[in-house]
Amino acid sequence: MTAQSIFSEQAEQRAGEQGGEWFSGRACVKEGAEVAGGNMRREREYGFTVSRLVLLLAVFVVGAGVTAENVAPLNAQTAGQPTDKTIVVFGQSIHYWDVGSGPVVVLVHGLGSRKEDWLPVLEPLAQKYRLLVPDQVGFGKSDKPLLDYSVQTYVDFLNEFLRQLKVEKVSLVGESLGGWISALYAVELADGAHLIPMEKLVLVDAAGLKQDTPIPNLNPSSLATMRGVMEAVFYDTSWLNEDALRKIFTDKLATHDAYTVRSFLGNPMIATERLDARIGKIKTPTLVVWGKQDKLLPIAAGERYAAGIAGAKLITFDKCGHVPPIEKSDEFVAAVMAFLSVEAALH
């Protein structure tokens, strides 16, 4: 039995017992008492929280390529997931979700990741905001052209994605590489680039600053390197037994994004896109959130982002690694909602 079928059966059984959630277009309808963002406080009979069901196969992380999409059958709309939409950007088919209503917020995933990795926080955020959640080019269901991928590639695709959807202003929530993309977007706006105006910026364990800490192989091609990524990403890896590791590695190989990851990591251009000397240009109101035990991008990087961006606020989560939206879903949602709401009130 595959990991996908195991977790699909569990999800279907639980949905029948306790209600479920469905998203459709920009409207969200929910049944039962569960809210996706509250998963860290709800223990299940499987021996771990709802979020752990997700995080065994959901890693919104640099290089893992394992997502919550594998929890359910692959089709246009699966239980607990929004309707999949597509739009053509620079001739490439980009898959995305469009849920909720209100000010536009884009959730920008990281390297080797995809939109399904935002599922633990999607429903509560969609209560007050229109969420645009793309599979970035080269990842997920989106087209994977043979490019020399750089951070600028993703900034250009992000802006064109927004332009095609006729978005007039936006807030960006970027995790890992997604944070680097979002921060570079803010820097270029400050430099006068013709980009869709930005209201707020949330950097989640963001890449983009030079660091001396060695990182694991972010394009794993063996069980050992896959384990190395998992151990770098999560604070708690007690669930990572041999069976789980094999399932994760199998699903990683099925994502077919290894070229994109290798192209990006091997592109000498990205060294020139580091933001150490440029983050002081950012004028967008900024929240920096970080896992205190992030081994992939240590908290020192978060402190540097917060110190370098005028007025930026830093919030950290204890007993949390590289993925606060998964390991600290409730706290993450509360911090982001408070920041977005306060800034909206002030403006």
Summary of the structure (lengths in Angstrom):
residues: 347
radius of gyration: 18.4
end to end distance: 52.7
largest distance: 53.8
contacts: 1263
relative contact order: 0.15
helix: 41%
strand: 16%
